[in-house]
Amino acid sequence: MRTKPDEYYIKQTLNGNVNDYAFLVEKYKHMVFTLTIRIVKNREEAEEVSQDVFVKAYKNLKNFKGESKFSTWLYKIAYYASLDVLKRNKRQISVENIDTVRERDFRNTDDSLNFLHDIERKKIINEALLKLSEDERVIITLYYYEELPIKEISKVIDLSEDNIKIKLFRSRKKLAELLKNVIEPTTIDLK
């Protein structure tokens, strides 16, 4: 298992060892896809955008200065590439559920009722997330799903940390409002 820092693989890639870039792609492919699908809301387009992000990052790797984490730099590319797709399309994109259920997942579950309850809860949360604006959805995704700190999120979407905190607070509140009539009120915390 490789445990070297991203900078090592970046340097190796820049020195002509293209296979080392594959490690970075493997490490961050899920992260990039999660962000892109939350924005473009279409699996095929999100996959295409994700691929484009890694190609663009590879072509511009020499411009990565290391002032932020590689993941932050990659998120920023993914964020703007996703927004470009939305601008290009200027149409309502069909919604596709992010969390697909596989039959084997169901068979491996001890308590089928709890499993089904979890699936329904994810579906409800995904539907509520889709009702948020793009900025709100991205901030929620980066903070809760990708667990990025506020500082990193501010670098990704070019807003101040204070602005991110305010938007995060408002987005959580809006999401809680959307969910309050569907999910039991005891599970929602408006803090």
VOGU-260930 format. One record per residue (C-alpha): chain; residue number from 1; residue in one letter; z, y negated, x negated. Coordinates in nm, 2 decimals. Layout:
# VOGU-260930
+--------+-----+--------+--------+--------+--------+
| chaine | num | residu |      w |      v |      u |
+--------+-----+--------+--------+--------+--------+
|      A | NUM |      A |      Z |      Y |      X |
...
+--------+-----+--------+--------+--------+--------+
END
This chain:
# VOGU-260930
+--------+-----+--------+--------+--------+--------+
| chaine | num | residu |      w |      v |      u |
+--------+-----+--------+--------+--------+--------+
|      A |   1 |      M |   0.00 |   0.00 |   0.00 |
|      A |   2 |      R |  -0.10 |  -0.34 |  -0.14 |
|      A |   3 |      T |   0.18 |  -0.59 |  -0.14 |
|      A |   4 |      K |   0.03 |  -0.87 |  -0.36 |
|      A |   5 |      P |   0.02 |  -1.22 |  -0.22 |
|      A |   6 |      D |  -0.29 |  -1.36 |  -0.05 |
|      A |   7 |      E |  -0.36 |  -1.58 |  -0.34 |
|      A |   8 |      Y |  -0.43 |  -1.28 |  -0.56 |
|      A |   9 |      Y |  -0.70 |  -1.15 |  -0.32 |
|      A |  10 |      I |  -0.85 |  -1.49 |  -0.29 |
|      A |  11 |      K |  -0.87 |  -1.53 |  -0.66 |
|      A |  12 |      Q |  -1.02 |  -1.18 |  -0.70 |
|      A |  13 |      T |  -1.28 |  -1.26 |  -0.43 |
|      A |  14 |      L |  -1.37 |  -1.58 |  -0.60 |
|      A |  15 |      N |  -1.41 |  -1.39 |  -0.92 |
|      A |  16 |      G |  -1.67 |  -1.17 |  -0.76 |
|      A |  17 |      N |  -1.46 |  -0.88 |  -0.63 |
|      A |  18 |      V |  -1.58 |  -0.89 |  -0.28 |
|      A |  19 |      N |  -1.39 |  -0.58 |  -0.17 |
|      A |  20 |      D |  -1.07 |  -0.77 |  -0.21 |
|      A |  21 |      Y |  -1.18 |  -1.00 |   0.07 |
|      A |  22 |      A |  -1.18 |  -0.69 |   0.30 |
|      A |  23 |      F |  -0.81 |  -0.67 |   0.25 |
|      A |  24 |      L |  -0.77 |  -1.02 |   0.38 |
|      A |  25 |      V |  -1.00 |  -0.95 |   0.68 |
|      A |  26 |      E |  -0.80 |  -0.63 |   0.76 |
|      A |  27 |      K |  -0.47 |  -0.82 |   0.73 |
|      A |  28 |      Y |  -0.57 |  -1.11 |   0.96 |
|      A |  29 |      K |  -0.82 |  -0.97 |   1.20 |
|      A |  30 |      H |  -0.58 |  -0.91 |   1.48 |
|      A |  31 |      M |  -0.43 |  -1.26 |   1.44 |
|      A |  32 |      V |  -0.77 |  -1.43 |   1.45 |
|      A |  33 |      F |  -0.88 |  -1.22 |   1.75 |
|      A |  34 |      T |  -0.57 |  -1.29 |   1.95 |
|      A |  35 |      L |  -0.61 |  -1.66 |   1.90 |
|      A |  36 |      T |  -0.98 |  -1.66 |   1.98 |
|      A |  37 |      I |  -0.95 |  -1.45 |   2.30 |
|      A |  38 |      R |  -0.67 |  -1.68 |   2.43 |
|      A |  39 |      I |  -0.91 |  -1.97 |   2.40 |
|      A |  40 |      V |  -1.25 |  -1.84 |   2.49 |
|      A |  41 |      K |  -1.11 |  -1.58 |   2.75 |
|      A |  42 |      N |  -1.40 |  -1.34 |   2.69 |
|      A |  43 |      R |  -1.36 |  -1.03 |   2.47 |
|      A |  44 |      E |  -1.72 |  -1.01 |   2.35 |
|      A |  45 |      E |  -1.73 |  -1.38 |   2.26 |
|      A |  46 |      A |  -1.39 |  -1.36 |   2.10 |
|      A |  47 |      E |  -1.51 |  -1.07 |   1.88 |
|      A |  48 |      E |  -1.82 |  -1.27 |   1.78 |
|      A |  49 |      V |  -1.61 |  -1.58 |   1.70 |
|      A |  50 |      S |  -1.37 |  -1.37 |   1.50 |
|      A |  51 |      Q |  -1.65 |  -1.23 |   1.29 |
|      A |  52 |      D |  -1.79 |  -1.58 |   1.24 |
|      A |  53 |      V |  -1.45 |  -1.71 |   1.14 |
|      A |  54 |      F |  -1.43 |  -1.45 |   0.85 |
|      A |  55 |      V |  -1.78 |  -1.52 |   0.74 |
|      A |  56 |      K |  -1.72 |  -1.90 |   0.74 |
|      A |  57 |      A |  -1.39 |  -1.85 |   0.56 |
|      A |  58 |      Y |  -1.56 |  -1.63 |   0.30 |
|      A |  59 |      K |  -1.83 |  -1.89 |   0.24 |
|      A |  60 |      N |  -1.58 |  -2.17 |   0.21 |
|      A |  61 |      L |  -1.31 |  -1.98 |   0.02 |
|      A |  62 |      K |  -1.37 |  -2.20 |  -0.29 |
|      A |  63 |      N |  -1.26 |  -2.49 |  -0.07 |
|      A |  64 |      F |  -0.92 |  -2.34 |   0.01 |
|      A |  65 |      K |  -0.68 |  -2.54 |  -0.20 |
|      A |  66 |      G |  -0.36 |  -2.35 |  -0.12 |
|      A |  67 |      E |  -0.19 |  -2.66 |   0.02 |
|      A |  68 |      S |  -0.09 |  -2.44 |   0.32 |
|      A |  69 |      K |  -0.08 |  -2.07 |   0.38 |
|      A |  70 |      F |  -0.41 |  -1.88 |   0.39 |
|      A |  71 |      S |  -0.32 |  -1.77 |   0.74 |
|      A |  72 |      T |  -0.28 |  -2.13 |   0.85 |
|      A |  73 |      W |  -0.62 |  -2.22 |   0.70 |
|      A |  74 |      L |  -0.78 |  -1.92 |   0.88 |
|      A |  75 |      Y |  -0.61 |  -2.01 |   1.21 |
|      A |  76 |      K |  -0.75 |  -2.36 |   1.18 |
|      A |  77 |      I |  -1.10 |  -2.23 |   1.13 |
|      A |  78 |      A |  -1.05 |  -1.99 |   1.43 |
|      A |  79 |      Y |  -0.91 |  -2.26 |   1.65 |
|      A |  80 |      Y |  -1.21 |  -2.50 |   1.59 |
|      A |  81 |      A |  -1.47 |  -2.22 |   1.61 |
|      A |  82 |      S |  -1.32 |  -2.12 |   1.95 |
|      A |  83 |      L |  -1.33 |  -2.48 |   2.08 |
|      A |  84 |      D |  -1.69 |  -2.50 |   1.96 |
|      A |  85 |      V |  -1.78 |  -2.20 |   2.18 |
|      A |  86 |      L |  -1.62 |  -2.36 |   2.48 |
|      A |  87 |      K |  -1.80 |  -2.68 |   2.43 |
|      A |  88 |      R |  -2.13 |  -2.50 |   2.38 |
|      A |  89 |      N |  -2.09 |  -2.29 |   2.69 |
|      A |  90 |      K |  -1.95 |  -2.56 |   2.92 |
|      A |  91 |      R |  -1.91 |  -2.30 |   3.19 |
|      A |  92 |      Q |  -1.63 |  -2.10 |   3.33 |
|      A |  93 |      I |  -1.60 |  -1.79 |   3.13 |
|      A |  94 |      S |  -1.50 |  -1.47 |   3.31 |
|      A |  95 |      V |  -1.14 |  -1.36 |   3.25 |
|      A |  96 |      E |  -1.08 |  -1.03 |   3.08 |
|      A |  97 |      N |  -0.74 |  -0.88 |   3.04 |
|      A |  98 |      I |  -0.62 |  -0.90 |   2.68 |
|      A |  99 |      D |  -0.39 |  -0.60 |   2.69 |
|      A | 100 |      T |  -0.60 |  -0.30 |   2.79 |
|      A | 101 |      V |  -0.43 |   0.02 |   2.88 |
|      A | 102 |      R |  -0.53 |   0.34 |   2.73 |
|      A | 103 |      E |  -0.48 |   0.67 |   2.89 |
|      A | 104 |      R |  -0.30 |   0.81 |   2.58 |
|      A | 105 |      D |  -0.05 |   0.52 |   2.59 |
|      A | 106 |      F |   0.04 |   0.63 |   2.95 |
|      A | 107 |      R |   0.08 |   0.99 |   2.85 |
|      A | 108 |      N |   0.31 |   0.91 |   2.56 |
|      A | 109 |      T |   0.55 |   0.71 |   2.78 |
|      A | 110 |      D |   0.87 |   0.88 |   2.89 |
|      A | 111 |      D |   0.93 |   0.66 |   3.18 |
|      A | 112 |      S |   0.61 |   0.60 |   3.37 |
|      A | 113 |      L |   0.76 |   0.35 |   3.62 |
|      A | 114 |      N |   0.90 |   0.13 |   3.34 |
|      A | 115 |      F |   0.56 |   0.15 |   3.17 |
|      A | 116 |      L |   0.37 |   0.04 |   3.48 |
|      A | 117 |      H |   0.63 |  -0.23 |   3.54 |
|      A | 118 |      D |   0.56 |  -0.36 |   3.18 |
|      A | 119 |      I |   0.19 |  -0.35 |   3.24 |
|      A | 120 |      E |   0.22 |  -0.55 |   3.56 |
|      A | 121 |      R |   0.45 |  -0.80 |   3.39 |
|      A | 122 |      K |   0.20 |  -0.85 |   3.10 |
|      A | 123 |      K |  -0.08 |  -0.89 |   3.35 |
|      A | 124 |      I |   0.12 |  -1.16 |   3.54 |
|      A | 125 |      I |   0.20 |  -1.34 |   3.22 |
|      A | 126 |      N |  -0.16 |  -1.33 |   3.10 |
|      A | 127 |      E |  -0.28 |  -1.47 |   3.43 |
|      A | 128 |      A |  -0.03 |  -1.75 |   3.41 |
|      A | 129 |      L |  -0.13 |  -1.82 |   3.05 |
|      A | 130 |      L |  -0.49 |  -1.86 |   3.17 |
|      A | 131 |      K |  -0.38 |  -2.13 |   3.41 |
|      A | 132 |      L |  -0.25 |  -2.34 |   3.12 |
|      A | 133 |      S |  -0.48 |  -2.59 |   2.94 |
|      A | 134 |      E |  -0.64 |  -2.47 |   2.61 |
|      A | 135 |      D |  -0.39 |  -2.67 |   2.40 |
|      A | 136 |      E |  -0.10 |  -2.53 |   2.59 |
|      A | 137 |      R |  -0.23 |  -2.18 |   2.57 |
|      A | 138 |      V |  -0.29 |  -2.20 |   2.20 |
|      A | 139 |      I |   0.05 |  -2.35 |   2.12 |
|      A | 140 |      I |   0.22 |  -2.08 |   2.32 |
|      A | 141 |      T |   0.01 |  -1.81 |   2.15 |
|      A | 142 |      L |   0.07 |  -1.93 |   1.80 |
|      A | 143 |      Y |   0.44 |  -1.98 |   1.86 |
|      A | 144 |      Y |   0.54 |  -1.67 |   2.06 |
|      A | 145 |      Y |   0.27 |  -1.42 |   2.00 |
|      A | 146 |      E |   0.19 |  -1.50 |   1.63 |
|      A | 147 |      E |   0.54 |  -1.63 |   1.56 |
|      A | 148 |      L |   0.41 |  -1.93 |   1.36 |
|      A | 149 |      P |   0.67 |  -2.20 |   1.28 |
|      A | 150 |      I |   0.61 |  -2.55 |   1.43 |
|      A | 151 |      K |   0.51 |  -2.68 |   1.08 |
|      A | 152 |      E |   0.23 |  -2.43 |   1.06 |
|      A | 153 |      I |   0.11 |  -2.49 |   1.41 |
|      A | 154 |      S |   0.09 |  -2.86 |   1.34 |
|      A | 155 |      K |  -0.14 |  -2.79 |   1.05 |
|      A | 156 |      V |  -0.36 |  -2.56 |   1.25 |
|      A | 157 |      I |  -0.43 |  -2.80 |   1.54 |
|      A | 158 |      D |  -0.38 |  -3.13 |   1.36 |
|      A | 159 |      L |  -0.09 |  -3.27 |   1.56 |
|      A | 160 |      S |   0.24 |  -3.39 |   1.43 |
|      A | 161 |      E |   0.54 |  -3.15 |   1.44 |
|      A | 162 |      D |   0.71 |  -3.38 |   1.70 |
|      A | 163 |      N |   0.40 |  -3.37 |   1.92 |
|      A | 164 |      I |   0.39 |  -2.99 |   1.89 |
|      A | 165 |      K |   0.76 |  -2.96 |   1.99 |
|      A | 166 |      I |   0.69 |  -3.18 |   2.30 |
|      A | 167 |      K |   0.38 |  -2.99 |   2.40 |
|      A | 168 |      L |   0.56 |  -2.66 |   2.34 |
|      A | 169 |      F |   0.85 |  -2.77 |   2.56 |
|      A | 170 |      R |   0.61 |  -2.88 |   2.84 |
|      A | 171 |      S |   0.40 |  -2.57 |   2.81 |
|      A | 172 |      R |   0.70 |  -2.34 |   2.84 |
|      A | 173 |      K |   0.82 |  -2.54 |   3.14 |
|      A | 174 |      K |   0.48 |  -2.52 |   3.30 |
|      A | 175 |      L |   0.45 |  -2.15 |   3.23 |
|      A | 176 |      A |   0.80 |  -2.09 |   3.37 |
|      A | 177 |      E |   0.70 |  -2.28 |   3.69 |
|      A | 178 |      L |   0.39 |  -2.06 |   3.72 |
|      A | 179 |      L |   0.60 |  -1.75 |   3.68 |
|      A | 180 |      K |   0.91 |  -1.83 |   3.88 |
|      A | 181 |      N |   0.77 |  -1.71 |   4.21 |
|      A | 182 |      V |   0.64 |  -1.39 |   4.06 |
|      A | 183 |      I |   0.89 |  -1.27 |   3.81 |
|      A | 184 |      E |   1.26 |  -1.24 |   3.89 |
|      A | 185 |      P |   1.42 |  -1.58 |   3.83 |
|      A | 186 |      T |   1.69 |  -1.42 |   3.61 |
|      A | 187 |      T |   1.43 |  -1.34 |   3.34 |
|      A | 188 |      I |   1.31 |  -1.70 |   3.31 |
|      A | 189 |      D |   1.49 |  -1.94 |   3.08 |
|      A | 190 |      L |   1.38 |  -2.30 |   3.11 |
|      A | 191 |      K |   1.55 |  -2.41 |   2.78 |
+--------+-----+--------+--------+--------+--------+
END
